[in-house]
Amino acid sequence: MRLKKEFVSRNVGTQTVLVPTGDASFHGVVQGNKTFAAIVELLREETTEEAVVAAMCERYDAPEATIRRDVSHAIGELRRVDALEE
C-alpha cells in the first residue's frame, strides 16, 4: 500500500493536515498529530502495515501495542477517505 499521489500533507503548527488535490474522491481535510505525520511519510513509498509498525517502533520509545493501535487507526482513516493505493 501507499499514499495516493493526489494527497499532499503540510505541517501547520503542531498538526499535520492531509489535503486531497486533483481527482481525489474525498473532499475535505484530514488532521493529525506528529505520529500521524510520521505514518503518512512512511506511506509515501510502497509498504505494508507491518513494515510501518516496525519503522515506528524503531523511531519511538513506546509499547509496540500502542504503536500498532496508532498505525491501525491512521491507516483506517486513510482508507476511509480513499487516500491509499492497495
Residue pairs with C-beta under 8 A, 6 or more apart in sequence:
1 43
1 46
1 47
1 48
1 49
1 75
1 84
1 85
1 86
2 43
2 44
2 45
2 46
2 47
2 84
2 85
3 40
3 43
3 44
3 78
3 83
3 84
3 85
4 24
4 82
4 83
4 84
4 85
6 20
6 21
6 22
6 23
6 24
7 18
7 19
7 20
7 21
7 24
7 83
8 18
8 19
8 21
9 16
9 17
9 18
9 19
9 37
9 40
9 41
10 16
10 17
10 19
11 37
14 33
14 34
15 31
15 32
15 33
16 31
16 32
16 33
16 34
16 36
16 37
16 40
17 29
17 30
17 31
17 32
18 29
18 30
18 31
18 32
18 40
18 78
18 81
18 83
19 29
20 26
20 27
20 28
20 81
20 83
24 82
24 83
25 82
26 81
26 82
26 83
28 81
30 77
30 78
30 81
30 83
32 40
32 74
32 77
35 56
35 60
35 70
35 74
36 74
38 56
38 59
39 52
39 56
39 70
39 71
39 74
39 75
40 74
40 78
42 51
42 52
42 55
42 56
43 52
43 75
43 78
43 84
49 71
49 72
49 75
52 71
52 75
53 64
53 67
53 68
53 71
56 67
56 70
56 71
57 64
57 67
60 67
75 84
78 84
79 86
